[in-house]
Amino acid sequence: HSFPTRRSSDLGTSSHAATVAGNFCGITSSVSPGVTELHAWLADDFAINLYNTNPLPSFAGSVQNHSWVGSFGSDSIDATLLRRLDFMINRDGVIASTPLNNGAAMSKLLANAYHGISAGLRSGNHPQTHTNLDVAGRMKPDLVVNESFTSFAGPAVASVATLLLDAIRPGFPDADDPRVVKAIMLSAASKQNLLSWKRTSTNRPYDEVFGAGELNVLNAYHILVAGRQTSSNSLFCPLQGWDKGSSSTSTPKRYFFTLPAARWGATVSATITWHRNIPNNYASSSLANLDLRLINAAGFITGSTVTESISSVDNVEHLFSRNLPPGEYALEVSAGTANVTYGIAWEVQLGMGPQMTLTRTGTQNVLALSQIDPLKTYTIESSDDLISWQSAATIRTADTTPATIATWQESITAGAKFYRLNWAP
């Protein structure tokens, strides 16, 4: 390690900044303790420098963390600062972690940025109203972290990005792009501790509170080292991978994969993200509209849509499904604008699908269900002869606390009894 390079006047020490730096690249509290170059700014100095300096400055370093919130007191000035930040990220290939503030109120800076990675808390103690500047209603946060304050969640995100860059350079140079790194981290986000995670509609790419899910460095690393997989209409991709692609208006870009017989997609996660276009005067911006779909396929011919993410305002689309049945599928990127560079990443974790185990205790048949979707409705059907089946019970696993297990029992006096599980995958 080396001491941070001070980019602002020395005004003393900050315990807040020290904890942030520890979560970013500390030896015991980060995943990137090998960092040897660290630059420290006062937040005011950074913001004023970014806003007032022309031409737009470059800042030393590949990953930025901004554990501060605020506003210039003018929506116009704040929006210009956000555009300058996004312009700098796109131009220099910088990854910026822009955590939300704590509590309910959404601050104007900097979590409203398009190109950054915004962090909230797994506890949900962050604003849940989403963006309030430069197009309101875009979904934030992107990720949540199991930390006490968002100031410490932000550097955790930055630390994972730093670890990924250490593997990317020079192992995976095509992934050295903030769009690709962001897509990898969002697809890697875990729902294991967030069983109530759900998208409210196809127009909303994230959960309203938890974003894409909980930061997961191991999943992200596995996606990265699976390697780049370019779109193709005649080749299968592995169950993990990423690409730096370019949109087409004539033919969607497709990434085909197969779930082998008797193996289910226990979890299926996929993300695309792209940048907005900002002119050199930073007076406005425009955003292309890209969509992401998971589609049934057979012999590289696409069929019905399983699920889709088709927001018209976000620069990210995210899909997540549980218990995808065996078969052939395609991830499809469609666009209304051609030649838009996007990052895409996906991860399929294999499983055996929902399971039902029967035990007999006296006159009670007890069914134990496992590996079920915590938000779906399941019907238990029973039969005496394997020919005629009747509905015995309906189980909605989200009626109380969402869970991937459930039990049910009924009294049996005599004779054979068979059970099966019915649900819509």
ABEGO torsion letter per residue (X at the ends): XBBBBBABBBAEBBAAAAAAAAAAABAAABABAABABBBBBBAAAAAAAAAABOBBBBBBEABBBBBBBEBAGBAAAAAAAAAAAAAAAAAAGBBBBBBBBBEABBBAOAAABAABBBBBBAAGBBBAAEBABGEBGBBOBABBBBBABAAAAAAAAAAAAAAAAAAAOAABAAABBAAAAAAAAAAABBAAABAABBBABAABABBAAAEAEBBBAAAAAAAAAAEBBBBBAABBBBABEBBBBBBBAABBBBBBBBBBBGBBBABBBBBBBBBBBBBAAGABBBBBBBBBBBBBBBGGBBBBBABBBABAABABBBBBBBGBBBEBBBBBBBBABBGBBBBBBBBBBBBAEBBBBBBBBEABBBBBBBGBBAABBBBBBBBAAGABBBBABBBBAAABBBBABBBBBBBBABEBBBBBBBBBX
